[in-house]
């Protein structure tokens, strides 16, 4: 079975000085829905989808592991907060990043 990494995803990092988001990497990933949650805010019902983003291992992605709060993913013009990072058993084959939609 072949694995296709065919969905373009940008990794963005928040600039410490300006607090603006800047795209720093562009990768292709395998993307799959993992779940979501529903929240209520200001009388508005909102759904926050969660997606698994599977990437081929790349050393640059390791930056995210220890400071996920200053990174986010941009996929199909939507921003995803990083809620989990997994390099399965530290094998350096694939990286799974779980992102939650917010805006």
MODELLER restraints for C-alpha pairs under 7 A, 6 or more apart:
rsr = mdl.restraints
at = mdl.atoms
rsr.add(forms.Gaussian(group=physical.xy_distance, feature=features.Distance(at['CA:4:A'], at['CA:30:A']), mean=6.41, stdev=0.5))
rsr.add(forms.Gaussian(group=physical.xy_distance, feature=features.Distance(at['CA:5:A'], at['CA:28:A']), mean=5.28, stdev=0.5))
rsr.add(forms.Gaussian(group=physical.xy_distance, feature=features.Distance(at['CA:5:A'], at['CA:29:A']), mean=4.35, stdev=0.5))
rsr.add(forms.Gaussian(group=physical.xy_distance, feature=features.Distance(at['CA:5:A'], at['CA:30:A']), mean=4.63, stdev=0.5))
rsr.add(forms.Gaussian(group=physical.xy_distance, feature=features.Distance(at['CA:6:A'], at['CA:28:A']), mean=5.43, stdev=0.5))
rsr.add(forms.Gaussian(group=physical.xy_distance, feature=features.Distance(at['CA:6:A'], at['CA:29:A']), mean=5.82, stdev=0.5))
rsr.add(forms.Gaussian(group=physical.xy_distance, feature=features.Distance(at['CA:6:A'], at['CA:30:A']), mean=6.24, stdev=0.5))
rsr.add(forms.Gaussian(group=physical.xy_distance, feature=features.Distance(at['CA:7:A'], at['CA:28:A']), mean=5.09, stdev=0.5))
rsr.add(forms.Gaussian(group=physical.xy_distance, feature=features.Distance(at['CA:7:A'], at['CA:29:A']), mean=5.14, stdev=0.5))
rsr.add(forms.Gaussian(group=physical.xy_distance, feature=features.Distance(at['CA:7:A'], at['CA:30:A']), mean=6.14, stdev=0.5))
rsr.add(forms.Gaussian(group=physical.xy_distance, feature=features.Distance(at['CA:7:A'], at['CA:31:A']), mean=6.90, stdev=0.5))
rsr.add(forms.Gaussian(group=physical.xy_distance, feature=features.Distance(at['CA:8:A'], at['CA:27:A']), mean=5.89, stdev=0.5))
rsr.add(forms.Gaussian(group=physical.xy_distance, feature=features.Distance(at['CA:8:A'], at['CA:28:A']), mean=4.51, stdev=0.5))
rsr.add(forms.Gaussian(group=physical.xy_distance, feature=features.Distance(at['CA:8:A'], at['CA:29:A']), mean=6.45, stdev=0.5))
rsr.add(forms.Gaussian(group=physical.xy_distance, feature=features.Distance(at['CA:8:A'], at['CA:75:A']), mean=7.00, stdev=0.5))
rsr.add(forms.Gaussian(group=physical.xy_distance, feature=features.Distance(at['CA:9:A'], at['CA:26:A']), mean=5.89, stdev=0.5))
rsr.add(forms.Gaussian(group=physical.xy_distance, feature=features.Distance(at['CA:9:A'], at['CA:27:A']), mean=5.43, stdev=0.5))
rsr.add(forms.Gaussian(group=physical.xy_distance, feature=features.Distance(at['CA:9:A'], at['CA:28:A']), mean=5.82, stdev=0.5))
rsr.add(forms.Gaussian(group=physical.xy_distance, feature=features.Distance(at['CA:9:A'], at['CA:29:A']), mean=6.68, stdev=0.5))
rsr.add(forms.Gaussian(group=physical.xy_distance, feature=features.Distance(at['CA:9:A'], at['CA:73:A']), mean=6.70, stdev=0.5))
rsr.add(forms.Gaussian(group=physical.xy_distance, feature=features.Distance(at['CA:9:A'], at['CA:74:A']), mean=5.81, stdev=0.5))
rsr.add(forms.Gaussian(group=physical.xy_distance, feature=features.Distance(at['CA:9:A'], at['CA:75:A']), mean=5.10, stdev=0.5))
rsr.add(forms.Gaussian(group=physical.xy_distance, feature=features.Distance(at['CA:10:A'], at['CA:23:A']), mean=6.23, stdev=0.5))
rsr.add(forms.Gaussian(group=physical.xy_distance, feature=features.Distance(at['CA:10:A'], at['CA:25:A']), mean=5.69, stdev=0.5))
rsr.add(forms.Gaussian(group=physical.xy_distance, feature=features.Distance(at['CA:10:A'], at['CA:26:A']), mean=4.48, stdev=0.5))
rsr.add(forms.Gaussian(group=physical.xy_distance, feature=features.Distance(at['CA:10:A'], at['CA:27:A']), mean=6.28, stdev=0.5))
rsr.add(forms.Gaussian(group=physical.xy_distance, feature=features.Distance(at['CA:10:A'], at['CA:73:A']), mean=5.72, stdev=0.5))
rsr.add(forms.Gaussian(group=physical.xy_distance, feature=features.Distance(at['CA:10:A'], at['CA:74:A']), mean=5.04, stdev=0.5))
rsr.add(forms.Gaussian(group=physical.xy_distance, feature=features.Distance(at['CA:10:A'], at['CA:75:A']), mean=6.74, stdev=0.5))
rsr.add(forms.Gaussian(group=physical.xy_distance, feature=features.Distance(at['CA:11:A'], at['CA:23:A']), mean=5.75, stdev=0.5))
rsr.add(forms.Gaussian(group=physical.xy_distance, feature=features.Distance(at['CA:11:A'], at['CA:24:A']), mean=5.95, stdev=0.5))
rsr.add(forms.Gaussian(group=physical.xy_distance, feature=features.Distance(at['CA:11:A'], at['CA:25:A']), mean=5.11, stdev=0.5))
rsr.add(forms.Gaussian(group=physical.xy_distance, feature=features.Distance(at['CA:11:A'], at['CA:26:A']), mean=6.32, stdev=0.5))
rsr.add(forms.Gaussian(group=physical.xy_distance, feature=features.Distance(at['CA:11:A'], at['CA:71:A']), mean=6.93, stdev=0.5))
rsr.add(forms.Gaussian(group=physical.xy_distance, feature=features.Distance(at['CA:11:A'], at['CA:72:A']), mean=6.03, stdev=0.5))
rsr.add(forms.Gaussian(group=physical.xy_distance, feature=features.Distance(at['CA:11:A'], at['CA:73:A']), mean=4.81, stdev=0.5))
rsr.add(forms.Gaussian(group=physical.xy_distance, feature=features.Distance(at['CA:11:A'], at['CA:74:A']), mean=6.40, stdev=0.5))
rsr.add(forms.Gaussian(group=physical.xy_distance, feature=features.Distance(at['CA:12:A'], at['CA:21:A']), mean=5.97, stdev=0.5))
rsr.add(forms.Gaussian(group=physical.xy_distance, feature=features.Distance(at['CA:12:A'], at['CA:22:A']), mean=5.19, stdev=0.5))
rsr.add(forms.Gaussian(group=physical.xy_distance, feature=features.Distance(at['CA:12:A'], at['CA:23:A']), mean=4.18, stdev=0.5))
rsr.add(forms.Gaussian(group=physical.xy_distance, feature=features.Distance(at['CA:12:A'], at['CA:24:A']), mean=5.59, stdev=0.5))
rsr.add(forms.Gaussian(group=physical.xy_distance, feature=features.Distance(at['CA:12:A'], at['CA:71:A']), mean=5.54, stdev=0.5))
rsr.add(forms.Gaussian(group=physical.xy_distance, feature=features.Distance(at['CA:12:A'], at['CA:72:A']), mean=5.29, stdev=0.5))
rsr.add(forms.Gaussian(group=physical.xy_distance, feature=features.Distance(at['CA:12:A'], at['CA:73:A']), mean=5.98, stdev=0.5))
rsr.add(forms.Gaussian(group=physical.xy_distance, feature=features.Distance(at['CA:13:A'], at['CA:21:A']), mean=5.50, stdev=0.5))
rsr.add(forms.Gaussian(group=physical.xy_distance, feature=features.Distance(at['CA:13:A'], at['CA:22:A']), mean=5.45, stdev=0.5))
rsr.add(forms.Gaussian(group=physical.xy_distance, feature=features.Distance(at['CA:13:A'], at['CA:23:A']), mean=6.46, stdev=0.5))
rsr.add(forms.Gaussian(group=physical.xy_distance, feature=features.Distance(at['CA:13:A'], at['CA:24:A']), mean=6.66, stdev=0.5))
rsr.add(forms.Gaussian(group=physical.xy_distance, feature=features.Distance(at['CA:13:A'], at['CA:70:A']), mean=5.68, stdev=0.5))
rsr.add(forms.Gaussian(group=physical.xy_distance, feature=features.Distance(at['CA:13:A'], at['CA:71:A']), mean=4.51, stdev=0.5))
rsr.add(forms.Gaussian(group=physical.xy_distance, feature=features.Distance(at['CA:13:A'], at['CA:72:A']), mean=6.57, stdev=0.5))
rsr.add(forms.Gaussian(group=physical.xy_distance, feature=features.Distance(at['CA:14:A'], at['CA:20:A']), mean=5.50, stdev=0.5))
rsr.add(forms.Gaussian(group=physical.xy_distance, feature=features.Distance(at['CA:14:A'], at['CA:21:A']), mean=4.40, stdev=0.5))
rsr.add(forms.Gaussian(group=physical.xy_distance, feature=features.Distance(at['CA:14:A'], at['CA:22:A']), mean=6.31, stdev=0.5))
rsr.add(forms.Gaussian(group=physical.xy_distance, feature=features.Distance(at['CA:14:A'], at['CA:70:A']), mean=5.33, stdev=0.5))
rsr.add(forms.Gaussian(group=physical.xy_distance, feature=features.Distance(at['CA:14:A'], at['CA:71:A']), mean=6.33, stdev=0.5))
rsr.add(forms.Gaussian(group=physical.xy_distance, feature=features.Distance(at['CA:15:A'], at['CA:21:A']), mean=6.17, stdev=0.5))
rsr.add(forms.Gaussian(group=physical.xy_distance, feature=features.Distance(at['CA:28:A'], at['CA:55:A']), mean=6.87, stdev=0.5))
rsr.add(forms.Gaussian(group=physical.xy_distance, feature=features.Distance(at['CA:29:A'], at['CA:53:A']), mean=5.93, stdev=0.5))
rsr.add(forms.Gaussian(group=physical.xy_distance, feature=features.Distance(at['CA:29:A'], at['CA:54:A']), mean=5.32, stdev=0.5))
rsr.add(forms.Gaussian(group=physical.xy_distance, feature=features.Distance(at['CA:29:A'], at['CA:55:A']), mean=4.85, stdev=0.5))
rsr.add(forms.Gaussian(group=physical.xy_distance, feature=features.Distance(at['CA:30:A'], at['CA:53:A']), mean=5.81, stdev=0.5))
rsr.add(forms.Gaussian(group=physical.xy_distance, feature=features.Distance(at['CA:30:A'], at['CA:54:A']), mean=5.01, stdev=0.5))
rsr.add(forms.Gaussian(group=physical.xy_distance, feature=features.Distance(at['CA:30:A'], at['CA:55:A']), mean=6.66, stdev=0.5))
rsr.add(forms.Gaussian(group=physical.xy_distance, feature=features.Distance(at['CA:31:A'], at['CA:51:A']), mean=6.63, stdev=0.5))
rsr.add(forms.Gaussian(group=physical.xy_distance, feature=features.Distance(at['CA:31:A'], at['CA:52:A']), mean=5.64, stdev=0.5))
rsr.add(forms.Gaussian(group=physical.xy_distance, feature=features.Distance(at['CA:31:A'], at['CA:53:A']), mean=4.80, stdev=0.5))
rsr.add(forms.Gaussian(group=physical.xy_distance, feature=features.Distance(at['CA:31:A'], at['CA:54:A']), mean=6.40, stdev=0.5))
rsr.add(forms.Gaussian(group=physical.xy_distance, feature=features.Distance(at['CA:32:A'], at['CA:51:A']), mean=5.56, stdev=0.5))
rsr.add(forms.Gaussian(group=physical.xy_distance, feature=features.Distance(at['CA:32:A'], at['CA:52:A']), mean=5.24, stdev=0.5))
rsr.add(forms.Gaussian(group=physical.xy_distance, feature=features.Distance(at['CA:32:A'], at['CA:53:A']), mean=6.86, stdev=0.5))
rsr.add(forms.Gaussian(group=physical.xy_distance, feature=features.Distance(at['CA:33:A'], at['CA:50:A']), mean=6.05, stdev=0.5))
rsr.add(forms.Gaussian(group=physical.xy_distance, feature=features.Distance(at['CA:33:A'], at['CA:51:A']), mean=4.35, stdev=0.5))
rsr.add(forms.Gaussian(group=physical.xy_distance, feature=features.Distance(at['CA:33:A'], at['CA:52:A']), mean=6.09, stdev=0.5))
rsr.add(forms.Gaussian(group=physical.xy_distance, feature=features.Distance(at['CA:34:A'], at['CA:50:A']), mean=5.49, stdev=0.5))
rsr.add(forms.Gaussian(group=physical.xy_distance, feature=features.Distance(at['CA:34:A'], at['CA:51:A']), mean=5.16, stdev=0.5))
rsr.add(forms.Gaussian(group=physical.xy_distance, feature=features.Distance(at['CA:34:A'], at['CA:52:A']), mean=6.04, stdev=0.5))
rsr.add(forms.Gaussian(group=physical.xy_distance, feature=features.Distance(at['CA:35:A'], at['CA:49:A']), mean=6.10, stdev=0.5))
rsr.add(forms.Gaussian(group=physical.xy_distance, feature=features.Distance(at['CA:35:A'], at['CA:50:A']), mean=5.03, stdev=0.5))
rsr.add(forms.Gaussian(group=physical.xy_distance, feature=features.Distance(at['CA:35:A'], at['CA:51:A']), mean=6.99, stdev=0.5))
rsr.add(forms.Gaussian(group=physical.xy_distance, feature=features.Distance(at['CA:36:A'], at['CA:47:A']), mean=6.89, stdev=0.5))
rsr.add(forms.Gaussian(group=physical.xy_distance, feature=features.Distance(at['CA:36:A'], at['CA:48:A']), mean=5.32, stdev=0.5))
rsr.add(forms.Gaussian(group=physical.xy_distance, feature=features.Distance(at['CA:36:A'], at['CA:49:A']), mean=4.18, stdev=0.5))
rsr.add(forms.Gaussian(group=physical.xy_distance, feature=features.Distance(at['CA:36:A'], at['CA:50:A']), mean=4.81, stdev=0.5))
rsr.add(forms.Gaussian(group=physical.xy_distance, feature=features.Distance(at['CA:37:A'], at['CA:47:A']), mean=5.74, stdev=0.5))
rsr.add(forms.Gaussian(group=physical.xy_distance, feature=features.Distance(at['CA:37:A'], at['CA:48:A']), mean=5.31, stdev=0.5))
rsr.add(forms.Gaussian(group=physical.xy_distance, feature=features.Distance(at['CA:37:A'], at['CA:49:A']), mean=6.64, stdev=0.5))
rsr.add(forms.Gaussian(group=physical.xy_distance, feature=features.Distance(at['CA:38:A'], at['CA:46:A']), mean=5.59, stdev=0.5))
rsr.add(forms.Gaussian(group=physical.xy_distance, feature=features.Distance(at['CA:38:A'], at['CA:47:A']), mean=4.41, stdev=0.5))
rsr.add(forms.Gaussian(group=physical.xy_distance, feature=features.Distance(at['CA:38:A'], at['CA:48:A']), mean=6.19, stdev=0.5))
rsr.add(forms.Gaussian(group=physical.xy_distance, feature=features.Distance(at['CA:39:A'], at['CA:45:A']), mean=6.02, stdev=0.5))
rsr.add(forms.Gaussian(group=physical.xy_distance, feature=features.Distance(at['CA:39:A'], at['CA:46:A']), mean=5.22, stdev=0.5))
rsr.add(forms.Gaussian(group=physical.xy_distance, feature=features.Distance(at['CA:39:A'], at['CA:47:A']), mean=6.36, stdev=0.5))
rsr.add(forms.Gaussian(group=physical.xy_distance, feature=features.Distance(at['CA:40:A'], at['CA:46:A']), mean=6.11, stdev=0.5))
rsr.add(forms.Gaussian(group=physical.xy_distance, feature=features.Distance(at['CA:48:A'], at['CA:100:A']), mean=6.22, stdev=0.5))
rsr.add(forms.Gaussian(group=physical.xy_distance, feature=features.Distance(at['CA:48:A'], at['CA:101:A']), mean=5.13, stdev=0.5))
rsr.add(forms.Gaussian(group=physical.xy_distance, feature=features.Distance(at['CA:48:A'], at['CA:102:A']), mean=6.42, stdev=0.5))
rsr.add(forms.Gaussian(group=physical.xy_distance, feature=features.Distance(at['CA:49:A'], at['CA:100:A']), mean=5.76, stdev=0.5))
rsr.add(forms.Gaussian(group=physical.xy_distance, feature=features.Distance(at['CA:49:A'], at['CA:101:A']), mean=5.36, stdev=0.5))
rsr.add(forms.Gaussian(group=physical.xy_distance, feature=features.Distance(at['CA:50:A'], at['CA:98:A']), mean=6.78, stdev=0.5))
rsr.add(forms.Gaussian(group=physical.xy_distance, feature=features.Distance(at['CA:50:A'], at['CA:99:A']), mean=5.58, stdev=0.5))
rsr.add(forms.Gaussian(group=physical.xy_distance, feature=features.Distance(at['CA:50:A'], at['CA:100:A']), mean=4.43, stdev=0.5))
rsr.add(forms.Gaussian(group=physical.xy_distance, feature=features.Distance(at['CA:50:A'], at['CA:101:A']), mean=6.34, stdev=0.5))
rsr.add(forms.Gaussian(group=physical.xy_distance, feature=features.Distance(at['CA:51:A'], at['CA:98:A']), mean=5.74, stdev=0.5))
rsr.add(forms.Gaussian(group=physical.xy_distance, feature=features.Distance(at['CA:51:A'], at['CA:99:A']), mean=5.40, stdev=0.5))
rsr.add(forms.Gaussian(group=physical.xy_distance, feature=features.Distance(at['CA:51:A'], at['CA:100:A']), mean=6.54, stdev=0.5))
rsr.add(forms.Gaussian(group=physical.xy_distance, feature=features.Distance(at['CA:52:A'], at['CA:96:A']), mean=6.48, stdev=0.5))
rsr.add(forms.Gaussian(group=physical.xy_distance, feature=features.Distance(at['CA:52:A'], at['CA:97:A']), mean=5.92, stdev=0.5))
rsr.add(forms.Gaussian(group=physical.xy_distance, feature=features.Distance(at['CA:52:A'], at['CA:98:A']), mean=4.66, stdev=0.5))
rsr.add(forms.Gaussian(group=physical.xy_distance, feature=features.Distance(at['CA:52:A'], at['CA:99:A']), mean=6.51, stdev=0.5))
rsr.add(forms.Gaussian(group=physical.xy_distance, feature=features.Distance(at['CA:53:A'], at['CA:96:A']), mean=5.60, stdev=0.5))
rsr.add(forms.Gaussian(group=physical.xy_distance, feature=features.Distance(at['CA:53:A'], at['CA:97:A']), mean=5.14, stdev=0.5))
rsr.add(forms.Gaussian(group=physical.xy_distance, feature=features.Distance(at['CA:53:A'], at['CA:98:A']), mean=6.12, stdev=0.5))
rsr.add(forms.Gaussian(group=physical.xy_distance, feature=features.Distance(at['CA:54:A'], at['CA:94:A']), mean=6.60, stdev=0.5))
rsr.add(forms.Gaussian(group=physical.xy_distance, feature=features.Distance(at['CA:54:A'], at['CA:95:A']), mean=5.69, stdev=0.5))
rsr.add(forms.Gaussian(group=physical.xy_distance, feature=features.Distance(at['CA:54:A'], at['CA:96:A']), mean=4.50, stdev=0.5))
rsr.add(forms.Gaussian(group=physical.xy_distance, feature=features.Distance(at['CA:54:A'], at['CA:97:A']), mean=6.47, stdev=0.5))
rsr.add(forms.Gaussian(group=physical.xy_distance, feature=features.Distance(at['CA:55:A'], at['CA:94:A']), mean=5.56, stdev=0.5))
rsr.add(forms.Gaussian(group=physical.xy_distance, feature=features.Distance(at['CA:55:A'], at['CA:95:A']), mean=5.18, stdev=0.5))
rsr.add(forms.Gaussian(group=physical.xy_distance, feature=features.Distance(at['CA:55:A'], at['CA:96:A']), mean=6.40, stdev=0.5))
rsr.add(forms.Gaussian(group=physical.xy_distance, feature=features.Distance(at['CA:56:A'], at['CA:93:A']), mean=6.19, stdev=0.5))
rsr.add(forms.Gaussian(group=physical.xy_distance, feature=features.Distance(at['CA:56:A'], at['CA:94:A']), mean=4.57, stdev=0.5))
rsr.add(forms.Gaussian(group=physical.xy_distance, feature=features.Distance(at['CA:56:A'], at['CA:95:A']), mean=6.29, stdev=0.5))
rsr.add(forms.Gaussian(group=physical.xy_distance, feature=features.Distance(at['CA:57:A'], at['CA:92:A']), mean=5.46, stdev=0.5))
rsr.add(forms.Gaussian(group=physical.xy_distance, feature=features.Distance(at['CA:57:A'], at['CA:93:A']), mean=4.99, stdev=0.5))
rsr.add(forms.Gaussian(group=physical.xy_distance, feature=features.Distance(at['CA:57:A'], at['CA:94:A']), mean=4.57, stdev=0.5))
rsr.add(forms.Gaussian(group=physical.xy_distance, feature=features.Distance(at['CA:57:A'], at['CA:95:A']), mean=5.60, stdev=0.5))
rsr.add(forms.Gaussian(group=physical.xy_distance, feature=features.Distance(at['CA:64:A'], at['CA:71:A']), mean=6.67, stdev=0.5))
rsr.add(forms.Gaussian(group=physical.xy_distance, feature=features.Distance(at['CA:65:A'], at['CA:85:A']), mean=5.99, stdev=0.5))
rsr.add(forms.Gaussian(group=physical.xy_distance, feature=features.Distance(at['CA:68:A'], at['CA:82:A']), mean=5.95, stdev=0.5))
rsr.add(forms.Gaussian(group=physical.xy_distance, feature=features.Distance(at['CA:71:A'], at['CA:82:A']), mean=6.94, stdev=0.5))
rsr.add(forms.Gaussian(group=physical.xy_distance, feature=features.Distance(at['CA:72:A'], at['CA:79:A']), mean=6.72, stdev=0.5))
rsr.add(forms.Gaussian(group=physical.xy_distance, feature=features.Distance(at['CA:72:A'], at['CA:80:A']), mean=5.64, stdev=0.5))
rsr.add(forms.Gaussian(group=physical.xy_distance, feature=features.Distance(at['CA:72:A'], at['CA:81:A']), mean=5.02, stdev=0.5))
rsr.add(forms.Gaussian(group=physical.xy_distance, feature=features.Distance(at['CA:72:A'], at['CA:82:A']), mean=5.71, stdev=0.5))
rsr.add(forms.Gaussian(group=physical.xy_distance, feature=features.Distance(at['CA:73:A'], at['CA:79:A']), mean=5.75, stdev=0.5))
rsr.add(forms.Gaussian(group=physical.xy_distance, feature=features.Distance(at['CA:73:A'], at['CA:80:A']), mean=5.02, stdev=0.5))
rsr.add(forms.Gaussian(group=physical.xy_distance, feature=features.Distance(at['CA:73:A'], at['CA:81:A']), mean=6.71, stdev=0.5))
rsr.add(forms.Gaussian(group=physical.xy_distance, feature=features.Distance(at['CA:74:A'], at['CA:80:A']), mean=6.34, stdev=0.5))
rsr.add(forms.Gaussian(group=physical.xy_distance, feature=features.Distance(at['CA:79:A'], at['CA:101:A']), mean=5.94, stdev=0.5))
rsr.add(forms.Gaussian(group=physical.xy_distance, feature=features.Distance(at['CA:79:A'], at['CA:102:A']), mean=6.07, stdev=0.5))
rsr.add(forms.Gaussian(group=physical.xy_distance, feature=features.Distance(at['CA:79:A'], at['CA:103:A']), mean=6.68, stdev=0.5))
rsr.add(forms.Gaussian(group=physical.xy_distance, feature=features.Distance(at['CA:80:A'], at['CA:99:A']), mean=4.91, stdev=0.5))
rsr.add(forms.Gaussian(group=physical.xy_distance, feature=features.Distance(at['CA:80:A'], at['CA:100:A']), mean=4.89, stdev=0.5))
rsr.add(forms.Gaussian(group=physical.xy_distance, feature=features.Distance(at['CA:80:A'], at['CA:101:A']), mean=4.44, stdev=0.5))
rsr.add(forms.Gaussian(group=physical.xy_distance, feature=features.Distance(at['CA:80:A'], at['CA:102:A']), mean=5.99, stdev=0.5))
rsr.add(forms.Gaussian(group=physical.xy_distance, feature=features.Distance(at['CA:81:A'], at['CA:99:A']), mean=5.23, stdev=0.5))
rsr.add(forms.Gaussian(group=physical.xy_distance, feature=features.Distance(at['CA:81:A'], at['CA:100:A']), mean=5.12, stdev=0.5))
rsr.add(forms.Gaussian(group=physical.xy_distance, feature=features.Distance(at['CA:81:A'], at['CA:101:A']), mean=6.39, stdev=0.5))
rsr.add(forms.Gaussian(group=physical.xy_distance, feature=features.Distance(at['CA:81:A'], at['CA:102:A']), mean=6.75, stdev=0.5))
rsr.add(forms.Gaussian(group=physical.xy_distance, feature=features.Distance(at['CA:82:A'], at['CA:97:A']), mean=6.83, stdev=0.5))
rsr.add(forms.Gaussian(group=physical.xy_distance, feature=features.Distance(at['CA:82:A'], at['CA:98:A']), mean=5.95, stdev=0.5))
rsr.add(forms.Gaussian(group=physical.xy_distance, feature=features.Distance(at['CA:82:A'], at['CA:99:A']), mean=4.56, stdev=0.5))
rsr.add(forms.Gaussian(group=physical.xy_distance, feature=features.Distance(at['CA:82:A'], at['CA:100:A']), mean=6.51, stdev=0.5))
rsr.add(forms.Gaussian(group=physical.xy_distance, feature=features.Distance(at['CA:83:A'], at['CA:98:A']), mean=5.62, stdev=0.5))
rsr.add(forms.Gaussian(group=physical.xy_distance, feature=features.Distance(at['CA:83:A'], at['CA:99:A']), mean=5.69, stdev=0.5))
rsr.add(forms.Gaussian(group=physical.xy_distance, feature=features.Distance(at['CA:83:A'], at['CA:100:A']), mean=6.75, stdev=0.5))
rsr.add(forms.Gaussian(group=physical.xy_distance, feature=features.Distance(at['CA:84:A'], at['CA:97:A']), mean=5.61, stdev=0.5))
rsr.add(forms.Gaussian(group=physical.xy_distance, feature=features.Distance(at['CA:84:A'], at['CA:98:A']), mean=4.98, stdev=0.5))
rsr.add(forms.Gaussian(group=physical.xy_distance, feature=features.Distance(at['CA:85:A'], at['CA:96:A']), mean=5.83, stdev=0.5))
rsr.add(forms.Gaussian(group=physical.xy_distance, feature=features.Distance(at['CA:85:A'], at['CA:97:A']), mean=4.58, stdev=0.5))
rsr.add(forms.Gaussian(group=physical.xy_distance, feature=features.Distance(at['CA:85:A'], at['CA:98:A']), mean=6.51, stdev=0.5))
rsr.add(forms.Gaussian(group=physical.xy_distance, feature=features.Distance(at['CA:86:A'], at['CA:95:A']), mean=5.66, stdev=0.5))
rsr.add(forms.Gaussian(group=physical.xy_distance, feature=features.Distance(at['CA:86:A'], at['CA:96:A']), mean=5.05, stdev=0.5))
rsr.add(forms.Gaussian(group=physical.xy_distance, feature=features.Distance(at['CA:86:A'], at['CA:97:A']), mean=6.38, stdev=0.5))
rsr.add(forms.Gaussian(group=physical.xy_distance, feature=features.Distance(at['CA:87:A'], at['CA:94:A']), mean=6.28, stdev=0.5))
rsr.add(forms.Gaussian(group=physical.xy_distance, feature=features.Distance(at['CA:87:A'], at['CA:95:A']), mean=4.77, stdev=0.5))
rsr.add(forms.Gaussian(group=physical.xy_distance, feature=features.Distance(at['CA:87:A'], at['CA:96:A']), mean=6.55, stdev=0.5))
